[in-house]
């Protein structure tokens, strides 16, 4: 596969599209990766995730004994599912259940798999990712949260995490903590399961400039973890985290669909907005900008599919994912900024104001778009990886 999808995958796409149309919850779409706004919405999303797993549209690469598809699984199907969810503007769960499932499958004990994997597949258990810390975002290996062995064989955890999406809804956390401060930083980290109801776990939602609270600060004050909370070997957490993160291949492909939808919506907006007494779409500069955005989205799509093709052949390059992530995040900012410019003075009005254009959609898009240039590695870090590790330029 060099670009596009095979006929078999396109047939699968139609199947997924019908499923999404029939089963996706009726939740108003928002920009980016967002948490539920209330308990009722959270219940709808977790039910939706359970349906996706039950239908085989999530977790297909799990071993068959845990509900996966075995040899019939195709990695490209994950891309199709992600794209169709994005095309329908249906919610895609923002928790860490998918991430931790791979850590448990590849490194966990059989008891851990039997205990936690069913709750992930059913949607009954919500997970959050306890990785990033204040001062330890792009340089995650510098994390300072400590897990110290107790006399009973368990661990006592102290520290702070931040940017914890879905932390306020989570039943469990997938934690990285330092267990050996005397070795190089990548070698002294371990991975754990944290019951978020334990004494000493304090979750504090952070209100963002979008007006919602999607992620949180999490304070861990002498939290006592049992011995079986450890995932894999002691001090193997860095390898475990990187392995589980490496299973995610559909994220940017999904985002390309969202960007393409935003350009469609932007063109519609240009037809409805007047500039100098005529529809904006009749302005040559507007037409040129829309054409530029369409070309860039299609170029990004080609890049993403080429990356997926290399990954499927085992020939991926270190710069592949950073190039796609950088292009996607910066393009998202440009598209939403231009939409606000088209809106004129009304562009400052937010969701809830009756005079807001498209119910404040473009304000929300613009405010959230900047987050993508930071989350998952900032644009500056992406450029460094591309330059230093991909192109072998000097530091």
VEXKOLZA-646083 format. One line per 10 residues: number of its first residue (from 0); their letters; for each residue x, y, z of N, C-alpha, C. Coordinates in steps of 0.001 Angstrom, whole numbers. Example, Ala and Ser with C-alpha at 12.3 -4.5 7.8 and 13.67 -1.06 7.14 Angstrom:
<mises>
0	AS	13190,-5690,7800,12300,-4500,7800,13200,-3300,7800 | 12850,-2250,7080,13670,-1060,7140,12900,30,7870 $
</mises>
This chain:
<mises>
0	XXXXXXXXXX	850,-1184,0,0,0,0,885,1233,0 | 830,2034,-1033,1588,3271,-1093,702,4480,-825 | -518,4461,-1291,-1435,5562,-1009,-2856,5071,-1244 | -3740,5437,-338,-5117,5006,-481,-5340,3637,141 | -6507,3060,-154,-6906,1805,460,-7262,779,-620 | -7078,-488,-274,-7423,-1564,-1192,-8943,-1694,-1292 | -9436,-2374,-2343,-10887,-2594,-2449,-11472,-3284,-1218 | -10715,-4223,-640,-11214,-4911,553,-11378,-3942,1711 | -10417,-3029,1863,-10500,-2057,2939,-11603,-1030,2692 | -11854,-716,1441,-12958,208,1139,-14311,-440,1434 $
10	XXXXXXXXXX	-14421,-1753,1216,-15649,-2449,1616,-15794,-2435,3134 | -14674,-2633,3807,-14688,-2556,5266,-15085,-1152,5714 | -14629,-135,5012,-14968,1242,5346,-16486,1457,5320 | -17149,952,4303,-18595,1109,4217,-19297,408,5383 | -18772,-742,5753,-19326,-1479,6895,-19196,-650,8176 | -18012,-92,8402,-17778,724,9594,-18640,1970,9566 | -18771,2585,8390,-19571,3806,8276,-21022,3550,8677 | -21565,2430,8245,-22936,2084,8621,-23050,1860,10124 | -22043,1208,10700,-22062,952,12146,-22011,2260,12925 | -21135,3148,12517,-20994,4427,13219,-22289,5229,13123 $
20	XXXXXXXXXX	-22872,5280,11962,-24124,6021,11790,-25231,5462,12666 | -25233,4146,12864,-26302,3512,13638,-26071,3554,15140 | -24807,3692,15580,-24513,3493,17002,-23848,4662,17718 | -23293,5616,16993,-22580,6712,17655,-23537,7540,18502 | -23112,7940,19699,-23988,8741,20562,-24170,10148,20019 | -25322,10710,20272,-25643,12062,19796,-25073,13089,20760 | -23769,13299,20661,-23069,14273,21498,-22533,15366,20595 | -22811,16638,20882,-22326,17718,20015,-20814,17645,19845 | -20332,17713,18601,-18884,17605,18375,-18142,18838,18858 | -16918,18623,19288,-16022,19700,19674,-14657,19458,19057 $
30	XXXXXXXXXX	-13875,20512,18987,-12538,20389,18417,-11672,19501,19294 | -10753,18785,18650,-9728,18074,19389,-10191,16829,20116 | -9355,16407,21048,-9606,15218,21870,-10146,15700,23201 | -11408,15459,23469,-12053,16063,24622,-12675,15020,25536 | -12749,15359,26812,-13428,14524,27787,-14924,14837,27784 | -15682,13957,28406,-17114,14209,28568,-17317,15426,29459 | -18380,16182,29196,-18637,17390,29981,-19429,17095,31249 | -20096,15955,31295,-20878,15607,32482,-20976,14090,32570 | -21555,13605,33665,-21602,12157,33900,-22473,11435,32870 | -23567,12055,32472,-24440,11416,31479,-23709,11262,30147 $
40	XXXXXXXXXX	-22963,12290,29752,-22204,12225,28509,-21098,11186,28604 | -20452,11121,29764,-19414,10114,29966,-19981,8703,29833 | -21168,8479,30364,-21803,7161,30262,-22081,6799,28804 | -22523,7786,28011,-22777,7544,26588,-21500,7181,25850 | -20407,7866,26180,-19140,7612,25499,-18591,6241,25861 | -18645,5870,27138,-18122,4557,27529,-18960,3426,26922 | -20267,3641,26821,-21120,2645,26158,-20731,2519,24685 | -20447,3635,24056,-20045,3665,22648,-18719,2914,22446 | -17773,3127,23337,-16493,2430,23243,-16688,926,23401 | -17563,525,24323,-17865,-891,24490,-18429,-1508,23226 $
50	XXXXXXXXXX	-19278,-754,22524,-19848,-1251,21265,-18772,-1418,20193 | -17823,-471,20141,-16747,-567,19159,-15878,-1794,19409 | -15563,-2085,20667,-14795,-3281,20995,-15596,-4545,20666 | -16881,-4550,21048,-17713,-5738,20829,-17854,-6061,19348 | -17874,-5016,18513,-18006,-5222,17067,-16676,-5560,16405 | -15577,-5509,17157,-14267,-5813,16602,-13590,-4640,15946 | -14149,-3444,16122,-13555,-2264,15486,-12484,-1618,16354 | -12388,-2034,17590,-11271,-1668,18453,-10727,-2951,19059 | -9440,-2965,19351,-8828,-4144,19964,-8686,-5323,19038 | -8732,-5088,17731,-8610,-6199,16790,-7250,-6871,16833 $
60	XXXXXXXXXX	-6217,-6129,17243,-4876,-6702,17284,-4550,-7365,18617 | -5533,-7433,19507,-5323,-8181,20749,-5255,-9688,20443 | -4596,-10468,21285,-4647,-11932,21125,-6091,-12435,21184 | -6348,-13487,20480,-7722,-13992,20381,-8308,-14354,21740 | -7482,-14865,22666,-8028,-15277,23959,-8537,-14094,24783 | -8149,-12886,24374,-8638,-11702,25077,-9633,-10898,24245 | -10066,-11463,23127,-11089,-10817,22317,-10623,-10292,20986 | -9349,-10464,20644,-8824,-9966,19382,-9141,-10877,18214 | -8659,-10483,17029,-8993,-11187,15789,-7895,-12120,15303 | -6789,-12175,15998,-5732,-13088,15609,-5153,-12761,14249 $
70	XXXXXXXXXX	-4919,-13795,13441,-4269,-13627,12143,-5119,-12866,11136 | -6418,-12725,11382,-7285,-12008,10439,-7206,-10496,10616 | -6483,-10045,11626,-6388,-8609,11892,-5509,-7916,10856 | -5906,-6721,10451,-5132,-5878,9547,-4951,-4518,10204 | -3693,-4071,10328,-3414,-2800,10994,-4083,-1627,10287 | -4225,-1730,8956,-4844,-637,8215,-6310,-437,8609 | -6927,-1497,9167,-8323,-1366,9592,-8462,-348,10718 | -7446,-238,11573,-7500,768,12627,-7591,2165,12036 | -6874,2382,10949,-6899,3682,10286,-8295,3963,9743 | -8891,2965,9108,-10234,3129,8551,-11234,3461,9649 $
80	XXXXXXXXXX	-11181,2730,10755,-12118,2978,11854,-11947,4398,12388 | -10702,4796,12614,-10454,6146,13099,-10962,7204,12152 | -10759,6990,10863,-11222,7958,9860,-12739,8056,9838 | -13415,6933,9942,-14881,6967,9879,-15488,7586,11136 | -14873,7348,12281,-15338,8008,13503,-15167,9519,13369 | -14021,9927,12821,-13773,11359,12634,-14723,11956,11606 | -14963,11226,10524,-15852,11739,9471,-17259,11986,10004 | -17719,11123,10903,-19055,11270,11483,-19070,12262,12645 | -17891,12801,12999,-17749,13698,14150,-18266,13037,15431 | -18061,11726,15487,-18437,10971,16682,-17295,11027,17680 $
90	XXXXXXXXXX	-17576,10854,18963,-16500,10915,19960,-15553,9734,19835 | -14268,10036,19980,-13246,8991,20050,-12643,9086,21441 | -12716,8020,22194,-12424,8069,23620,-11041,8639,23889 | -10960,9544,24869,-9717,10238,25165,-8922,9605,26298 | -9363,8489,26827,-8680,7882,27958,-7471,7067,27550 | -6861,6386,28533,-5637,5619,28295,-5886,4118,28258 | -7149,3707,28134,-7450,2278,28125,-6756,1539,26995 | -6763,2120,25796,-6096,1479,24660,-4607,1366,24918 | -4023,2433,25442,-2580,2466,25687,-2166,1401,26700 | -2857,1356,27833,-2455,419,28877,-2758,-1025,28480 $
100	XXXXXXXXXX	-3729,-1217,27610,-4041,-2590,27200,-2834,-3253,26550 | -2087,-2491,25738,-901,-3064,25087,211,-3316,26097 | 321,-2445,27100,1314,-2685,28148,1002,-3978,28888 | -283,-4210,29175,-681,-5421,29892,-517,-6661,29026 | -900,-6564,27754,-799,-7714,26856,660,-8109,26643 | 1533,-7120,26451,2923,-7410,26121,3810,-7649,27344 | 3469,-7052,28499,4376,-7108,29638,3712,-7536,30948 | 2380,-7482,31023,1692,-7770,32272,1630,-9248,32594 | 1176,-9542,33797,966,-10933,34207,-389,-11407,33686 | -572,-12708,33685,-1863,-13250,33253,-2968,-12786,34191 $
110	XXXXXXXXXX	-2669,-12682,35480,-3672,-12205,36438,-4077,-10769,36119 | -3135,-9923,35755,-3452,-8545,35389,-4315,-8493,34128 | -3972,-9302,33152,-4764,-9316,31910,-6187,-9767,32180 | -6354,-10816,32946,-7692,-11321,33242,-8504,-10322,34064 | -7829,-9560,34882,-8540,-8615,35754,-8940,-7339,35029 | -8040,-6792,34178,-8265,-5447,33648,-8737,-5388,32190 | -8344,-6339,31361,-8701,-6245,29946,-10214,-6307,29695 | -10970,-7148,30401,-12424,-7152,30155,-13082,-5797,30415 | -12643,-5083,31451,-13219,-3784,31751,-12892,-2740,30707 | -11718,-2878,30058,-11359,-1970,28973,-12233,-2241,27759 $
120	XXXXXXXXXX	-12416,-3516,27421,-13215,-3864,26244,-14686,-3479,26416 | -15203,-3622,27608,-16622,-3326,27817,-16898,-1840,27964 | -15837,-1058,28210,-16015,357,28479,-16357,640,29924 | -16434,-411,30751,-16834,-233,32150,-15788,524,32952 | -14505,351,32598,-13425,996,33337,-12769,2073,32482 | -12666,3247,33046,-11990,4360,32382,-10578,4497,32935 | -9610,4679,32027,-8211,4814,32414,-7695,6190,32029 | -6699,6662,32776,-6004,7895,32413,-4507,7613,32364 | -3786,8491,31721,-2355,8326,31505,-1601,9247,32449 | -892,8682,33404,-152,9444,34406,1325,9455,34034 $
130	XXXXXXXXXX	1647,10177,32953,3011,10273,32458,3591,11668,32708 | 3019,12692,32054,3590,14039,32061,3553,14663,33452 | 4553,15517,33696,4654,16238,34961,5010,17695,34678 | 4800,18580,35640,5298,19948,35473,6815,19921,35274 | 7271,20411,34154,8705,20379,33873,9183,19106,33215 | 8299,18132,33021,8668,16864,32368,7592,16507,31350 | 7552,17287,30282,6585,17034,29224,7278,16396,28045 | 7912,17220,27205,8634,16678,26061,9808,15816,26496 | 10438,16161,27620,11514,15334,28178,10938,14475,29301 | 10130,13493,28912,9404,12698,29891,10336,11938,30826 $
140	XXXXXXXXXX	11507,11545,30333,12417,10742,31157,12954,11508,32360 | 12724,12811,32401,13177,13596,33556,12148,13609,34683 | 11114,12780,34591,10043,12777,35599,10595,12536,36998 | 9902,13113,37993,10394,13079,39377,9475,12344,40346 | 8278,11941,39905,7409,11161,40789,8138,9883,41211 | 8136,9601,42506,8907,8482,43042,8002,7351,43525 | 8436,6131,43299,7787,4939,43856,8841,4175,44644 | 8652,4105,45943,9642,3494,46845,9084,2184,47395 | 9902,1155,47421,9499,-151,47956,9139,-34,49429 | 8061,-713,49812,7661,-769,51215,8049,-2126,51795 $
150	XXXXXXXXXX	7952,-2253,53107,8327,-3512,53757,7448,-4668,53308 | 6211,-4372,52941,5308,-5440,52501,5494,-5842,51059 | 6433,-5232,50344,6684,-5595,48950,5974,-4714,47949 | 5134,-3800,48438,4444,-2886,47551,5276,-1637,47287 | 4591,-538,46926,5281,696,46593,4523,1887,47190 | 5281,2884,47626,4686,4129,48107,5034,5218,47096 | 3994,5850,46519,4190,6790,45413,3923,8213,45879 | 4843,9105,45527,4700,10521,45836,5123,11337,44621 | 4296,12314,44241,4649,13173,43113,3438,13859,42536 | 3615,14489,41401,2546,15228,40734,2574,14946,39241 $
160	XXXXXXXXXX	1393,14754,38663,1225,14597,37231,333,15725,36711 | 427,15986,35403,-381,17059,34829,-709,16716,33380 | -1661,17465,32803,-2196,17207,31455,-2851,15826,31399 | -3464,15420,32496,-4036,14080,32599,-5463,14079,32056 | -5586,13786,30768,-6892,13751,30122,-7757,12665,30760 | -8979,13017,31046,-9966,12095,31626,-9643,11691,33060 | -8686,12363,33696,-8340,11992,35063,-9505,12083,36024 | -10401,13052,35796,-11532,13228,36703,-12611,12173,36498 | -12527,11400,35415,-13470,10305,35190,-12838,8939,35441 | -11532,8891,35631,-10810,7616,35568,-11010,6739,36797 $
170	XXXXXXXXXX	-11147,5451,36522,-11140,4429,37572,-9714,3982,37873 | -8867,3963,36828,-7485,3513,36970,-6553,4447,36210 | -5301,4466,36639,-4279,5246,35966,-3118,4364,35541 | -2526,4700,34411,-1327,4044,33888,-161,4978,34218 | 607,4614,35235,1587,5500,35854,3020,5134,35491 | 3827,6167,35239,5274,6026,35195,5848,6752,36403 | 6730,6081,37136,7350,6672,38321,8799,6209,38422 | 9611,7025,39078,11022,6692,39224,11214,5732,40396 | 11857,4614,40111,12101,3608,41141,13572,3418,41452 | 14453,4016,40638,15883,3954,40920,16525,5271,40491 $
180	XXXXXXXXXX	16732,6195,41431,17319,7492,41075,18814,7436,40833 | 19445,6293,41064,20896,6194,40972,21421,5737,39629 | 20544,5556,38643,20970,5113,37313,20580,6168,36288 | 21082,6091,35037,20644,7041,34007,19122,7103,33930 | 18614,8321,33660,17193,8593,33868,16258,7642,33133 | 16614,7183,31934,15730,6281,31203,15662,4890,31832 | 16677,4556,32639,16789,3192,33168,16160,3003,34541 | 15736,4090,35179,15238,3964,36541,13759,4216,36695 | 12982,3961,35646,11543,4235,35634,10776,2920,35567 | 9674,2831,36314,8812,1640,36290,7380,2044,35951 $
190	XXXXXXXXXX	6614,1076,35477,5218,1301,35097,4296,632,36106 | 3186,1323,36435,2277,829,37468,817,1033,37063 | -36,263,37734,-1484,457,37702,-1878,1163,38991 | -2625,2253,38865,-3058,2997,40050,-4583,2996,40121 | -5117,2483,41205,-6548,2625,41483,-6773,4073,41900 | -7537,4825,41089,-7667,6262,41322,-8508,6596,42550 | -9114,5580,43175,-9889,5820,44396,-9051,5651,45662 | -7767,5319,45524,-6918,5072,46685,-6698,6358,47490 | -6529,6226,48807,-6183,7397,49622,-4885,8028,49129 | -4865,9355,49089,-3676,10074,48651,-3700,10479,47199 $
200	XXXXXXXXXX	-4687,9996,46421,-4832,10411,45017,-5787,11602,44967 | -5285,12740,44542,-6064,13975,44498,-6105,14484,43055 | -7278,14426,42435,-7451,14836,41040,-8099,16222,41008 | -7457,17158,40315,-7952,18534,40246,-8116,18946,38783 | -9361,19041,38295,-9581,19448,36897,-9023,20844,36627 | -8468,21011,35440,-7931,22295,34996,-8893,22907,33981 | -9387,24090,34269,-10279,24770,33329,-9432,25433,32250 | -9721,25091,31006,-8932,25577,29886,-9556,26820,29263 | -8832,27443,28336,-9364,28638,27698,-10526,28323,26764 | -10731,27036,26451,-11916,26650,25684,-13184,26706,26539 $
210	XXXXXXXXXX	-13018,26797,27854,-14160,26823,28762,-14494,25476,29350 | -13802,24420,28901,-14064,23075,29410,-12871,22584,30231 | -13074,21483,30930,-12007,20852,31710,-11803,19443,31175 | -10810,19297,30315,-10546,18004,29692,-9404,17261,30351 | -8470,18026,30930,-7388,17345,31631,-7210,17942,33021 | -6307,17358,33773,-6252,17582,35207,-4820,17593,35726 | -4681,18133,36931,-3517,17869,37760,-3857,16666,38637 | -2893,15810,38877,-3083,14682,39788,-1940,14689,40797 | -2295,14793,42071,-1310,14771,43149,-1335,13399,43815 | -158,12832,44001,-4,11506,44601,765,11685,45903 $
220	XXXXXXXXXX	65,11571,47017,639,11853,48332,731,10568,49145 | 1908,9926,49084,2125,8673,49805,1054,7630,49482 | 804,7437,48214,-193,6462,47757,411,5059,47843 | -265,4187,48545,229,2815,48739,-292,1904,47628 | 636,1375,46830,287,448,45757,710,-964,46142 | -116,-1960,45844,282,-3349,46127,1368,-3802,45161 | 2023,-4892,45477,3112,-5400,44635,2635,-5722,43230 | 1363,-6201,43118,881,-6585,41794,423,-5391,40956 | 684,-4168,41441,400,-2980,40623,1514,-2725,39620 | 2672,-3345,39813,3797,-3176,38901,3514,-3893,37583 $
230	XXXXXXXXXX	3718,-3190,36468,3571,-3786,35139,4959,-4165,34640 | 5164,-5433,34332,6453,-5880,33826,7527,-5877,34899 | 8774,-5772,34446,9913,-5805,35363,10142,-4444,36010 | 10726,-4470,37200,11116,-3239,37863,12144,-2507,36999 | 11969,-1180,36873,12854,-294,36107,12781,-509,34594 | 11747,-1200,34136,11564,-1399,32688,10485,-483,32125 | 10078,517,32901,8941,1347,32505,9141,2134,31234 | 10364,2584,30960,10597,3382,29756,10347,2540,28499 | 10854,1329,28497,10642,436,27357,9173,58,27226 | 8497,-178,28352,7080,-534,28326,6247,604,27759 $
240	XXXXXXXXXX	6514,1832,28210,5761,2989,27726,5965,3191,26232 | 7208,3107,25770,7485,3300,24351,6863,2208,23497 | 6846,990,24019,6227,-107,23286,4727,106,23133 | 4057,498,24219,2611,701,24154,2270,1901,23280 | 3070,2972,23337,2838,4134,22477,3040,3777,21008 | 3927,2821,20731,4199,2432,19361,3054,1721,18677 | 2049,1292,19440,892,629,18830,-71,1629,18194 | 45,2906,18530,-883,3914,18020,-421,4384,16648 | -1214,4062,15614,-829,4408,14246,-1899,5190,13497 | -3064,5354,14090,-4179,5948,13332,-4460,7389,13704 $
250	XXXXXXXXXX	-3727,7943,14687,-4077,9255,15214,-4057,10364,14189 | -2938,10529,13462,-2842,11618,12508,-3733,11355,11301 | -3891,10079,10890,-4806,9774,9796,-6224,10221,10141 | -6624,9995,11380,-7921,10456,11850,-7995,11973,11810 | -6924,12626,12215,-6910,14080,12249,-6960,14683,10854 | -6406,13999,9846,-6490,14490,8474,-7953,14601,8048 | -8757,13607,8425,-10179,13645,8090,-10842,14847,8750 | -10491,15111,9988,-11063,16274,10677,-10639,17573,9999 | -9373,17666,9584,-8918,18863,8889,-9640,19034,7562 | -9834,17932,6841,-10550,18014,5565,-11978,18493,5791 $
260	XXXXXXXXXX	-12595,18015,6870,-13943,18485,7208,-13957,19955,7570 | -12895,20414,8239,-12809,21830,8583,-12673,22707,7340 | -11928,22236,6338,-11803,23006,5103,-13148,23052,4373 | -13889,21945,4378,-15240,21945,3794,-16123,22970,4496 | -16071,22966,5829,-16878,23900,6603,-16420,25341,6383 | -15121,25521,6195,-14571,26849,5937,-15062,27381,4592 | -15112,26512,3595,-15640,26929,2288,-17111,27314,2393 | -17876,26532,3146,-19285,26869,3362,-19416,28212,4078 | -18539,28442,5058,-18554,29714,5770,-18270,30866,4815 | -17310,30672,3911,-16963,31730,2954,-18128,32068,2028 $
270	XXXXXXXXXX	-18997,31107,1783,-20177,31371,939,-21226,32187,1689 | -21230,32094,3029,-22260,32769,3823,-21816,34117,4391 | -20504,34311,4478,-19963,35549,5047,-19759,36583,3951 | -20190,37813,4188,-20010,38883,3212,-18704,39626,3453 | -18014,39920,2357,-16829,40763,2385,-17002,41849,1332 | -17034,43084,1793,-17229,44225,890,-18501,44092,67 | -19579,43609,724,-20879,43557,80,-21121,42378,-828 | -20249,41398,-835,-20458,40189,-1645,-19961,38979,-876 | -20417,37779,-1250,-19969,36582,-530,-18447,36454,-546 | -17895,36048,593,-16450,35931,702,-15840,34986,-306 $
280	XXXXXXXXXX	-16580,33966,-711,-16058,32985,-1652,-15728,33606,-3006 | -16282,34786,-3299,-16016,35462,-4566,-14723,36276,-4533 | -14140,36402,-3367,-12891,37135,-3219,-11725,36255,-3664 | -10882,36766,-4559,-9767,35984,-5086,-8808,35512,-4014 | -8545,36362,-3016,-7621,35985,-1943,-8200,34844,-1109 | -9528,34873,-883,-10179,33795,-136,-10094,32492,-919 | -10364,32563,-2217,-10284,31370,-3058,-8868,30784,-3034 | -7877,31660,-3113,-6481,31200,-3113,-6136,30510,-1790 | -6590,31081,-675,-6300,30483,635,-6993,29140,790 | -8254,29053,363,-8969,27779,438,-8261,26717,-404 $
290	XXXXXXXXXX	-7823,27095,-1599,-7106,26151,-2452,-5813,25687,-1813 | -5112,26618,-1170,-3871,26273,-468,-4148,25269,641 | -5200,25516,1419,-5530,24590,2508,-5871,23205,1970 | -6651,23138,896,-7020,21833,336,-5780,21084,-144 | -4886,21797,-796,-3668,21157,-1290,-2825,20640,-121 | -2735,21431,951,-1921,21013,2093,-2532,19824,2820 | -3858,19793,2921,-4507,18648,3562,-4268,17378,2753 | -4369,17483,1427,-4150,16296,598,-2685,15873,623 | -1764,16840,701,-344,16493,821,-88,15772,2149 | -725,16263,3220,-593,15597,4522,-1168,14193,4467 $
300	XXXXXXXXXX	-2307,14037,3796,-2907,12707,3666,-1958,11748,2959 | -1323,12230,1885,-373,11386,1148,810,10999,2036 | 1280,11961,2831,2389,11691,3744,2008,10639,4778 | 810,10773,5338,369,9839,6373,236,8428,5813 | -373,8292,4635,-525,6960,4056,830,6359,3668 | 1753,7198,3227,3091,6689,2930,3765,6198,4207 | 3562,6939,5314,4122,6508,6592,3543,5170,7029 | 2215,5021,6875,1572,3762,7245,2099,2618,6387 | 2327,2906,5111,2860,1882,4210,4248,1436,4646 | 5111,2407,4989,6449,2046,5450,6389,1262,6758 $
310	XXXXXXXXXX	5493,1696,7654,5369,979,8921,4948,-471,8700 | 3988,-701,7791,3500,-2060,7543,4588,-2953,6936 | 5570,-2329,6264,6679,-3094,5670,7895,-3162,6586 | 7816,-2481,7741,8948,-2464,8646,10073,-1563,8206 | 9768,-536,7392,10806,358,6873,10560,1807,7302 | 9817,1998,8382,9524,3362,8819,10799,4084,9220 | 10754,5423,9106,11901,6267,9416,11614,7082,10675 | 12664,7493,11348,12492,8209,12605,11756,9524,12417 | 11861,10132,11232,11229,11425,10995,9785,11323,10514 | 9292,10115,10231,7963,9983,9631,6869,10571,10516 $
320	XXXXXXXXXX	6743,10065,11738,5682,10538,12623,5848,12014,12994 | 7078,12490,13318,7221,13917,13610,6842,14824,12451 | 7162,14440,11209,6791,15261,10056,5274,15397,9947 | 4567,14282,10087,3113,14314,9976,2489,15103,11124 | 3005,14887,12333,2449,15584,13492,2673,17083,13379 | 3856,17491,12961,4177,18909,12810,3280,19554,11755 | 3145,18915,10618,2343,19480,9525,876,19585,9926 | 370,18537,10558,-1034,18540,10977,-1323,19639,11984 | -494,19758,13015,-794,20697,14088,-674,22144,13622 | 330,22448,12817,487,23824,12344,-601,24190,11337 $
330	XXXXXXXXXX	-1002,23236,10503,-2070,23490,9546,-3395,23739,10254 | -3638,23017,11340,-4868,23226,12102,-4980,24643,12639 | -3857,25196,13110,-3847,26579,13594,-4152,27542,12449 | -3528,27315,11287,-3726,28217,10151,-5181,28221,9677 | -5799,27040,9614,-7178,26947,9138,-8137,27657,10087 | -7997,27405,11375,-8911,28011,12344,-8687,29518,12453 | -7442,29970,12321,-7176,31409,12369,-7841,32109,11178 | -7749,31508,9995,-8370,32121,8817,-9888,32141,8955 | -10452,31104,9565,-11905,31087,9781,-12328,32265,10651 | -11572,32550,11704,-11901,33686,12555,-11760,34998,11800 $
340	XXXXXXXXXX	-10770,35083,10912,-10626,36294,10112,-11841,36495,9205 | -12354,35400,8643,-13561,35498,7814,-14761,35965,8634 | -14829,35532,9877,-15960,35898,10732,-15952,37385,11089 | -14801,38042,10973,-14728,39453,11323,-14920,39671,12806 | -15611,40747,13166,-15804,41068,14574,-16536,39965,15324 | -17426,39253,14629,-18179,38175,15280,-17274,37016,15679 | -16043,36998,15168,-15121,35917,15504,-14706,35882,16957 | -14917,36981,17682,-14535,36987,19095,-15615,36382,19984 | -16791,36101,19422,-17903,35584,20221,-17762,34071,20398 | -17999,33624,21619,-17768,32224,21952,-19075,31448,21986 $
350	XXXXXXXXXX	-18915,30134,22147,-20057,29234,22236,-21020,29707,23335 | -22301,29709,23028,-23302,30160,23988,-23835,31541,23685 | -23052,32347,22969,-23534,33667,22551,-24410,33489,21316 | -25661,33966,21350,-26562,33750,20201,-26062,34377,18910 | -25163,35357,19000,-24656,36008,17799,-23384,35355,17274 | -22886,34310,17959,-21648,33652,17540,-21841,32940,16209 | -20858,33030,15337,-20919,32372,14036,-20800,30861,14226 | -21713,30127,13584,-21715,28658,13685,-21646,28191,15140 | -22386,28884,15998,-22488,28553,17429,-21141,28557,18146 | -20237,29370,17667,-18929,29477,18315,-17944,28395,17935 $
360	XXXXXXXXXX	-18248,27651,16881,-17378,26534,16482,-15949,26992,16209 | -15805,28116,15490,-14466,28501,15056,-13625,29050,16197 | -14280,29673,17169,-13547,30060,18373,-12991,28814,19063 | -13826,27793,19208,-13413,26556,19865,-12279,25891,19087 | -12399,25853,17752,-11358,25264,16916,-10032,26005,17095 | -10104,27330,17094,-8885,28129,17190,-8214,27960,18547 | -9010,28022,19611,-8447,27908,20949,-7834,26533,21190 | -8460,25484,20625,-7939,24139,20841,-6761,23826,19913 | -6746,24418,18718,-5722,24070,17730,-4315,24280,18267 | -4119,25318,19065,-2790,25581,19595,-2312,24435,20492 $
370	XXXXXXXXXX	-3250,23756,21158,-2867,22650,22039,-2146,21550,21269 | -2554,21318,20013,-1928,20265,19227,-469,20576,18901 | -74,21846,18923,1321,22187,18667,2191,21944,19896 | 1564,21561,21012,2286,21293,22260,2157,19824,22648 | 929,19307,22641,668,17937,23077,1380,16931,22174 | 1825,15843,22777,2474,14788,22005,3845,15182,21476 | 4457,16188,22080,5734,16699,21595,5513,18007,20868 | 6082,19087,21376,5845,20405,20794,6411,20494,19380 | 5954,21506,18633,6463,21697,17269,7973,21885,17269 | 8505,22554,18291,9950,22748,18374,10678,21416,18526 $
380	XXXXXXXXXX	10122,20541,19370,10727,19219,19554,10630,18405,18257 | 9485,18488,17577,9328,17758,16320,10364,18208,15300 | 10585,19521,15206,11574,20032,14251,12976,19543,14603 | 13285,19487,15900,14594,18983,16312,14776,17515,15928 | 13729,16708,16138,13825,15282,15789,14027,15117,14283 | 13248,15861,13506,13371,15778,12042,14774,16176,11607 | 15276,17280,12171,16580,17798,11749,17731,16920,12224 | 17735,16605,13518,18899,15943,14096,18901,14436,13852 | 17737,13796,14043,17700,12337,13936,17312,11873,12540 | 16479,12663,11840,16066,12277,10489,17042,12713,9426 $
390	XXXXX	17417,14011,9433,18291,14562,8400,19755,14578,8816 | 20056,14174,10062,21426,14084,10569,22123,15435,10554 | 21375,16507,10763,21979,17833,10850,22633,18007,12209 | 23598,18921,12322,24238,19133,13630,23262,19726,14624 | 23476,19475,15898,22629,20006,16941,22711,21522,16942 $
</mises>
